[in-house]
Amino acid sequence: MNLIEKLKSLIPLGYLFLVLMGILKESVFFYQMGINILKYSTIMDILISPIADLTSNPIILLSFLVFLTFIAFFLLFCYKYRSKTWVRKMVGQKENSDKISDEEFKNKLTNVFLILISVGMLSFFLGLGIGGGHNISRKIKNNKLEYRQKITFNSGETEDVYLIDTNSAYYFYVTKGNKSIKIAPIGAVKNIELAKTK
């Protein structure tokens, strides 16, 4: 019962952390292309962003799962060797203090786990934002984009585009032969045709 109560108290903090992580990742990604994404996003877009990024590529999902597994095994290792000086220092137990109970040690180890997960997730998604934004902005600047999508607007006009991203209200894209990023409301687009990969 104690564990369930702890989880209930952490859910609002986890939700807030997810929102902040989504804001940070999306802001850093689009800032490199000169777009203030917060003007074009709903809170749902930002909240879903980290989950969408995780599931967008199997390598990203696998890397994230390996990271979580590594932290879990590391903490199990720390619990097994809890009498070692370096483990006691890591959980904040003073060198000259009396030995703490197993319950206190588990609580301290849980705090270390939450800190490691938080810092790791922030680093992971911030890295995705910085790396992804830099890669796309460099390709736009050097005209190295592959235009694999074709947008047909409600007016009947069709353009070959590189689709940077989309959210619940807008498409962000670059048209062939142009280095400017265009933003179109979803309602203005009739359909998007994806070219087959070779």
C-alpha positions in Angstrom: 0.0 0.0 0.0 2.9 2.4 0.8 4.3 1.9 -2.7 0.9 2.7 -4.3 0.6 5.9 -2.3 4.1 7.0 -3.4 3.2 6.3 -7.0 0.0 8.4 -6.7 2.0 11.3 -5.3 4.5 11.1 -8.2 1.9 11.0 -11.0 1.3 14.8 -11.1 5.1 15.4 -11.0 5.6 12.9 -13.8 2.9 14.6 -15.9 4.5 18.1 -15.3 7.9 16.6 -16.1 6.5 15.2 -19.4 5.0 18.5 -20.4 8.3 20.4 -19.6 10.3 17.8 -21.5 8.0 18.1 -24.5 8.3 21.9 -24.4 12.1 21.8 -24.2 12.6 19.2 -26.9 10.2 20.9 -29.4 11.4 24.4 -28.6 15.1 23.4 -29.2 14.3 21.5 -32.4 12.3 24.3 -34.0 14.4 27.2 -32.7 17.3 26.1 -34.9 15.0 26.7 -37.9 13.7 30.1 -36.6 10.3 28.9 -35.5 8.7 29.5 -32.1 6.8 26.3 -32.0 4.8 27.3 -28.9 2.8 29.7 -31.0 1.7 26.8 -33.2 1.2 24.0 -30.7 -1.5 22.9 -28.3 -0.6 21.4 -24.9 -1.6 18.0 -26.3 1.0 18.3 -29.1 3.7 19.0 -26.5 2.6 16.3 -24.2 2.5 13.7 -26.9 5.8 14.8 -28.5 8.1 12.7 -26.3 6.0 9.5 -26.7 5.7 10.1 -30.5 9.5 10.5 -30.7 10.1 7.3 -28.8 7.8 5.3 -31.1 8.9 6.9 -34.3 12.0 4.9 -34.8 12.8 1.3 -33.4 16.4 2.3 -32.8 15.3 5.2 -30.5 12.9 3.0 -28.6 15.5 0.3 -28.2 18.1 2.8 -27.0 15.7 4.2 -24.5 14.8 0.7 -23.2 18.6 -0.2 -22.9 19.1 3.0 -20.9 16.3 2.1 -18.5 17.5 -1.5 -18.2 21.1 -0.3 -17.5 19.8 2.0 -14.7 17.7 -0.8 -13.2 20.7 -3.2 -13.2 23.0 -0.6 -11.8 20.6 0.1 -8.8 20.2 -3.7 -8.2 24.0 -3.9 -8.1 24.1 -1.0 -5.6 21.5 -2.7 -3.4 23.5 -5.9 -3.4 26.7 -4.1 -2.4 25.0 -1.6 -0.1 27.7 -2.0 2.6 30.4 -0.6 0.3 31.6 2.9 1.0 31.0 4.2 -2.5 27.4 3.0 -2.5 26.7 4.6 0.9 28.2 7.9 -0.4 26.1 7.7 -3.5 22.9 7.5 -1.6 24.0 10.3 0.8 24.8 8.3 3.9 27.6 9.9 5.9 30.8 7.9 6.4 30.7 8.0 10.2 26.9 7.5 10.6 25.3 4.4 11.9 24.1 1.8 9.4 20.7 2.6 8.0 17.8 0.1 7.8 16.9 -1.7 4.5 13.8 0.4 4.2 15.7 3.7 4.5 18.3 2.5 2.0 15.5 1.5 -0.5 14.0 5.0 -0.1 17.4 6.6 -0.7 18.0 4.3 -3.7 14.5 5.2 -5.1 15.5 8.9 -4.9 18.7 8.2 -6.8 16.7 6.2 -9.4 14.3 9.1 -9.9 17.2 11.6 -10.3 19.0 9.3 -12.8 15.8 8.7 -14.8 15.0 12.4 -14.9 18.4 13.5 -15.9 18.7 10.7 -18.4 15.4 11.4 -20.0 16.0 15.1 -20.2 19.4 14.5 -21.8 17.9 11.9 -24.2 15.1 14.2 -25.5 17.2 17.3 -25.5 19.8 15.5 -27.6 17.0 14.4 -30.0 15.9 18.1 -30.2 19.4 19.5 -30.7 20.6 16.8 -33.1 17.4 16.6 -35.2 17.0 20.4 -35.5 20.6 20.9 -36.4 20.5 18.1 -39.0 17.4 19.5 -40.8 18.5 23.1 -40.6 21.9 22.1 -42.1 20.2 20.1 -44.9 17.9 23.1 -45.7 20.9 25.5 -45.8 23.0 23.2 -48.1 19.9 22.2 -50.2 20.4 18.5 -49.4 16.8 17.6 -48.6 15.0 14.7 -50.3 11.5 15.7 -51.3 9.5 12.5 -50.8 6.1 14.0 -50.1 3.7 15.7 -52.4 1.1 18.1 -50.8 -2.2 18.8 -52.6 -4.0 21.8 -51.2 -7.7 22.4 -51.2 -7.2 24.9 -54.1 -5.9 22.0 -56.3 -2.3 23.2 -56.3 0.3 20.5 -55.8 3.9 20.9 -54.5 6.8 18.5 -53.9 7.9 19.1 -50.3 10.1 17.9 -47.5 7.8 17.5 -44.5 9.7 18.6 -41.4 7.0 17.9 -38.9 3.3 18.1 -38.2 1.1 18.7 -35.2 -2.6 18.8 -34.6 -3.1 22.1 -36.4 -0.2 22.7 -38.8 2.2 21.2 -41.4 5.8 22.4 -41.4 7.5 21.9 -44.7 10.1 23.1 -47.3 9.1 23.2 -51.0 11.5 22.0 -53.7 13.9 24.7 -54.8 13.1 26.9 -51.8 15.0 27.3 -48.5 12.2 29.0 -46.6 10.1 26.9 -44.2 6.4 27.1 -44.9 3.6 26.5 -42.3 0.2 25.5 -43.6 -2.9 24.9 -41.5 -4.1 21.3 -41.7 -7.5 22.5 -43.0 -5.8 24.0 -46.1 -4.4 20.6 -47.2 -6.5 18.1 -49.1 -3.9 15.2 -49.0 -0.3 14.3 -48.7 1.2 11.7 -51.0 4.3 9.8 -49.8 6.8 8.7 -52.4 8.0 5.1 -52.3 11.5 4.7 -50.8 13.9 3.1 -53.2 
